[in-house]
Amino acid sequence: MNTAQMTVAQITALLSHHELSLHTINMLKADARISVKRLVDRWEARRQQNLRERERIASLYEYERQLASEGYRLVAGVDEAGRGPLAGPVMVAAVILPLDCYLPGLNDSKKLTSAQREKLYHEIKNVAVAVSRSIITVETIDRVNIYQATIKGMYCAISELAPAPQAVLIDAVPLPNLFIPSKSIVGGDQVSASIAAASIVAKVERDHLMDELDGQYPMYGFKHHKGYGTQEHMEALAKYGPCPHHRQSFAPVKAVNVGGCLEERFTTKE
């Protein structure tokens, strides 16, 4: 291949590939055309960025590799979404990834944009060995408290994985009643690929549920804040009172003075 005889458009197409032979790159670097030099520089920058991302993703499998070295190949990551909001369920997800599976951009769901989460969500569903999720309703949250509700959801999500995990990594919350090895990791969604994947699945699926609730109760703006206590949400609570999907045990919802007729209106509507 004589790159000196190629047009800039042809070279642009050639450099759309991440992997090129050293001989080809050296020929391109020797090309005197300024436009070609710029193209090669951009290719090299992308290549270095890709290498750094591969190294970062590889580092997220440290806990999984340690467990694999002990004979546990099916390692589940567990995380939740929705402990803090004033409305809507808690969503818990459990994910088993193939060891060292490369998912560019994988990270704690809170560090990703909505579009990035959606893209990774579908990629995780496509490559995962197993994915399960558990929805903990507002009624359960109000009955047993948010922490116990989260624990209940985690046990449930783990039990529904098929194949069953041989070990479990959990974001922060200890699960002492598991009959398999487990490790609770504070900030686990930032250091474990499996937990990060679970955090994305939980967040995306809960967001989808809140979007559905927005269609039923558009006055609260659930589509925008997903049930969190934003100014928009608090103003809507003050104006309309809570709906059946608000957590009555949470202090800001408790503080709203709502009459029985309002609750009747929502009950009738459903």
Steps between C-alpha positions, in 0.01 A plus 500: 500500500648832388327761715679784319277434199179496706266795522429670832149351490646150456743554786215625719312177431817296569549673836145419609649166613662484843760240403742568216839349429810683618617514137179679393522749787865577424412567135220732605728683744749553216229659282579869450138608470386709801147355481640148522717593799193632680307183421781282634526711818126463562522124435785469749307699761196273457721194524658619824158585642376153408800339671441702816134400500591133462737531795230671707241234422752224572562653845127469578531120499746481790245360746352266238847368405585439865184294545566316173847406627324338798278297269194726485439570131138618520523824697193720531507873561203650687387861528185705541348819367245717674572495873491878527191611302169600656299299250518180301646157574853391575649301215767240576701328227742208502735435208750226418749612234747280314839550665692792345213582263585831329221756525638843403366774724393265780481698821291589801159589353505838678805602297331432167252698293157358429604419142819325617304293752245395239773390258686303767175353631434329168863389467492351850177313425659363182827372650411413860494139617193589707297808596218525752322781675262546789246779545430604859169684518417816690271296727792278604729799549244666728441178692857383571711819437724580204809314623318173569314536171833529318636190673184307411539603135864394490430153634215465251706614199784262588262206543351557154828484310531207260756355503540552872808695609787334683598826676353848535640853508263756654506877498537603867216294651603183691291188437594262784236238418643403162616138476779585254812716539422871485677829546342838575702781342443866586499685167489163327338642187825692438743211546318185386384436144220271617364750751530785249300295249235432763483870586432584135229234461330612821514869411377461142212269590391721789515808276275321252248430778506863610438608141191279501381658827549840342239403243254423781586799720650768272452776759797377707764500225621145572656482153738782594604420857410127529341558840789682669424801718578776252345844525261410219390188686462674836288774345277238336467315831396821673246575229349155434591295806651151465376239254480126580860455379649741752680353801276594791772410754743760359506826699438746210195299392377466858524875539253564220152562636273304265127442535328164449314625195824540307604141572153384396536683173826317418355164609196547277720606207699177518 
